[in-house]
Amino acid sequence: MWIGSSSYQGVSNTGILKSFILDLYSVSKDVLINFFLNIKTIFNMKQILFSVFILLGSISITFGQRTIKGQVTDSAGDAIIGANILVKGDPSIGTITDLEGNF
């Protein structure tokens, strides 16, 4: 059925069409506003989660590393040059002593 400016049984089709379009516009506007508010909330949540992960990562890196210093000497008290120093339980982490036996 074509909706134009004619009237059928005393009801104006133009008035119904205008009312329908205004209602559709109002609903569409509300849906778009809610959509963009939800998108903004999602992006804010992603930023917050990203910040929390960065903070936790930096804390674990900061507390996960320790500096250990010392000196390797023989029984006479002389420095041992080039001695291998390894972390007990993890031989992939280590260093060697310098010319004065320090590490």
C-alpha positions in Angstrom: 0.0 0.0 0.0 1.4 3.4 -1.0 1.5 6.0 1.7 1.0 9.5 0.4 -0.9 12.6 1.3 -4.3 11.0 0.8 -6.6 10.1 3.6 -8.3 6.8 4.3 -11.5 6.7 6.4 -10.8 10.1 7.8 -7.1 9.3 8.9 -4.4 11.3 7.3 -1.5 9.1 6.0 0.8 12.1 6.0 0.3 12.6 9.8 1.0 8.9 10.5 4.1 9.0 8.3 5.4 12.1 10.0 4.7 10.6 13.4 6.5 7.3 12.4 9.5 9.2 11.0 9.8 11.3 14.2 9.5 8.2 16.4 12.1 6.4 14.3 14.5 9.4 14.5 14.1 9.6 18.3 14.8 5.9 18.7 17.7 6.0 16.3 19.2 9.0 18.1 19.0 7.2 21.4 20.5 4.1 20.0 23.4 6.0 18.5 24.0 7.9 21.7 24.0 4.7 23.7 26.3 3.0 21.2 28.9 5.8 21.3 28.7 6.0 25.1 29.3 2.2 25.2 32.2 2.5 22.8 33.7 5.3 24.9 33.3 3.1 28.0 35.0 0.1 26.3 38.0 2.3 25.3 38.3 3.7 28.8 38.2 0.2 30.2 40.9 -0.9 27.8 43.1 2.0 28.8 42.6 1.2 32.5 43.4 -2.4 32.0 46.5 -1.6 29.9 47.7 0.8 32.6 47.2 -1.8 35.3 49.2 -4.4 33.3 52.0 -1.9 32.7 52.1 -1.0 36.4 52.2 -4.7 37.5 54.8 -5.5 34.9 57.1 -2.7 36.0 56.7 -3.7 39.6 57.6 -7.3 38.8 60.6 -6.2 36.8 61.8 -3.9 39.5 61.5 -6.4 42.3 62.5 -9.4 40.1 66.1 -8.2 39.7 68.7 -8.0 42.4 72.3 -6.8 42.3 74.8 -9.1 44.0 78.4 -7.9 44.6 81.4 -9.6 45.9 85.0 -10.5 45.5 86.6 -13.9 44.7 90.0 -14.5 46.3 92.2 -17.5 46.8 93.4 -18.8 50.2 96.3 -16.3 50.2 93.8 -13.4 49.7 94.9 -12.7 46.1 92.1 -11.8 43.6 91.1 -14.5 41.1 90.7 -13.0 37.7 88.1 -14.3 35.3 86.3 -16.7 37.7 82.8 -17.7 36.6 80.0 -16.6 38.9 76.7 -18.4 38.3 73.3 -18.2 40.1 72.7 -21.4 41.9 69.8 -23.3 40.3 69.9 -21.2 37.1 73.2 -21.6 35.3 72.1 -19.3 32.5 72.5 -16.2 34.7 76.0 -15.3 35.7 79.1 -13.1 35.2 82.9 -13.2 35.6 85.2 -11.4 37.9 87.3 -8.4 36.8 91.0 -7.8 37.3 90.5 -7.2 41.0 88.3 -10.3 41.5 85.2 -8.2 41.9 81.8 -9.2 40.4 
